[in-house]
């Protein structure tokens, strides 16, 4: 009887340890983007700092040797690039999970940064779009750049929408699908323009 209790305790402890270590690996540990456009040639590196529970984002210009560093104290779930405002400069799209002053719930948000004179500057710090969104995809062609989103509507169904840069933020372009299942929304996310 004592042996079986010890075995049960051992297995429960082992299961707990596996769960703790697997949950720690939810963070993207390191991602490096290589950027080369008319004003910047270099790298942007996202590095998870476990002891501080944040990301450092380091910008390094390989031509000038200048660098910049910012700290993002939230979980990053995706990073993409594109020229959203069509100014010839590469913009960095960062998907974060964070609260906002007007919505204190941890939700997926989208931030867009620009590289300005070897510094990372916020271009857009979005709290949400039409609905809470699950994922985004930057789609860039020679003539256009849009952000396609998969958003969860209040009734539990999904929609897929596209947004384009408009003055000082993202403006709605079109809805590709509405009131569809998760699987149908996933398929719409992968469609070409």
C-alpha positions in Angstrom: 0.0 0.0 0.0 2.8 2.5 0.9 4.6 1.6 -2.4 1.6 2.4 -4.5 1.1 5.8 -2.8 4.8 6.6 -3.4 4.4 5.6 -7.0 1.3 7.7 -7.4 3.1 10.7 -5.8 6.1 10.1 -8.0 4.0 10.1 -11.2 1.9 13.1 -10.2 5.1 15.0 -9.4 6.6 14.0 -12.7 3.4 15.0 -14.5 3.4 18.4 -12.8 7.1 19.0 -13.7 6.4 18.2 -17.3 3.4 20.6 -17.3 5.5 23.4 -15.8 8.4 22.9 -18.2 6.1 22.7 -21.2 4.2 25.8 -20.2 7.5 27.7 -19.9 8.3 26.9 -23.5 5.2 28.7 -24.8 7.4 31.7 -25.4 9.1 32.2 -28.7 12.8 32.1 -27.4 14.5 33.9 -30.2 13.7 35.2 -33.7 15.8 37.2 -36.0 14.6 39.2 -39.0 16.9 40.3 -41.8 15.7 43.6 -43.3 17.1 45.3 -46.4 15.2 48.3 -47.8 16.1 51.8 -49.1 16.9 53.1 -45.6 17.9 50.2 -43.5 20.1 47.1 -43.9 20.5 45.0 -40.8 18.7 42.8 -38.3 16.0 42.9 -35.7 16.3 40.3 -33.0 13.5 39.3 -30.6 14.9 37.5 -27.5 12.9 36.1 -24.6 14.5 37.0 -21.2 13.1 34.3 -18.9 14.4 35.7 -15.6 12.7 39.1 -16.3 9.6 37.7 -18.1 10.0 40.0 -21.1 11.4 40.3 -24.6 14.2 42.5 -25.7 14.0 43.7 -29.3 17.4 44.7 -30.7 17.9 46.6 -33.9 21.3 46.5 -35.5 22.1 48.5 -38.7 25.0 46.7 -40.4 25.9 49.7 -42.6 26.2 52.4 -39.8 26.9 50.1 -36.9 24.1 51.8 -34.9 21.8 49.8 -32.7 18.7 50.3 -30.6 17.0 48.2 -28.0 13.5 48.2 -26.6 11.8 46.0 -24.0 8.4 44.4 -24.6 7.0 43.1 -21.3 4.3 40.9 -22.9 4.1 37.6 -24.6 4.7 37.7 -28.4 2.7 35.2 -30.4 3.7 36.3 -34.0 6.1 38.6 -35.9 5.8 39.6 -39.5 7.1 42.3 -41.8 5.7 44.5 -44.6 5.4 48.1 -45.8 1.9 48.9 -44.5 2.0 52.6 -45.2 3.8 52.2 -48.6 6.6 54.6 -47.7 9.4 52.3 -48.9 10.4 51.3 -45.3 9.9 47.9 -43.8 7.5 47.8 -40.9 7.5 45.2 -38.2 4.2 43.7 -37.1 4.2 42.3 -33.6 1.3 40.2 -32.2 1.2 40.6 -28.4 -1.0 39.2 -25.6 -1.7 42.1 -23.2 -4.4 44.1 -21.5 -5.1 47.7 -22.3 -6.4 50.6 -20.1 -9.9 50.2 -21.7 -9.9 46.4 -21.9 -8.1 44.9 -18.9 -8.4 41.3 -20.2 -5.3 39.6 -21.7 -6.1 39.4 -25.4 -4.2 39.2 -28.6 -3.3 42.7 -29.9 -1.4 44.0 -32.9 1.4 46.5 -32.7 3.3 47.9 -35.7 6.8 49.4 -35.4 8.8 51.3 -38.0 12.5 51.8 -38.3 13.3 55.5 -38.2 17.0 56.6 -38.3 18.2 53.4 -36.7 15.6 53.5 -33.9 12.4 51.4 -33.4 9.4 53.7 -33.2 5.7 52.8 -32.7 3.7 53.3 -35.9 0.5 51.8 -34.5 -0.4 50.3 -31.1 -3.7 48.7 -31.8 -5.9 47.6 -28.9 -8.3 45.7 -31.2 -10.0 45.7 -34.6 -13.7 45.0 -35.2 -13.6 41.9 -32.9 -11.1 40.1 -30.8 -8.7 38.4 -33.2 -7.0 35.1 -33.2 -4.3 35.7 -35.8 -3.1 38.0 -38.5 -1.3 37.7 -41.8 0.5 40.5 -43.6 -0.1 40.3 -47.4 2.1 42.4 -49.6 2.0 42.8 -53.3 3.7 45.3 -55.6 0.7 47.6 -55.4 -0.7 47.1 -51.9 -0.1 45.8 -48.4 -3.0 44.6 -46.2 -3.4 42.9 -42.8 -5.7 40.0 -42.9 -7.2 39.0 -39.6 -9.1 36.0 -38.2 -11.5 37.5 -35.6 -13.9 35.9 -33.2 -17.4 37.4 -33.1 -19.5 37.6 -30.0 -21.7 34.6 -31.1 -18.6 32.3 -31.2 -18.4 32.3 -35.0 -15.5 33.6 -36.9 -14.9 36.3 -39.5 -11.9 37.0 -41.8 -11.3 40.7 -42.6 -8.7 42.8 -44.3 -7.4 46.2 -43.2 -5.2 48.8 -45.0 -3.2 51.7 -43.6 -5.5 54.8 -43.4 -4.0 58.1 -42.2 -2.9 57.1 -38.6 -4.0 53.5 -38.3 -5.6 50.5 -39.9 -8.9 51.0 -41.7 -11.3 48.3 -42.7 -11.1 47.2 -46.4 -13.4 44.2 -46.8 -14.8 41.2 -45.0 -13.9 37.9 -46.7 -16.0 35.7 -44.6 -18.5 36.2 -41.7 -20.2 33.8 -39.3 -18.1 30.8 -40.3 -16.5 28.0 -38.4 -13.0 28.1 -37.2 -11.9 25.7 -40.0 -13.6 27.8 -42.7 -11.9 30.9 -41.3 -8.5 29.2 -41.4 -9.1 28.4 -45.1 -10.0 32.0 -45.9 -6.8 33.2 -44.2 -4.7 31.3 -46.7 -6.6 32.5 -49.8 -4.7 34.7 -52.3 -5.9 38.2 -53.0 
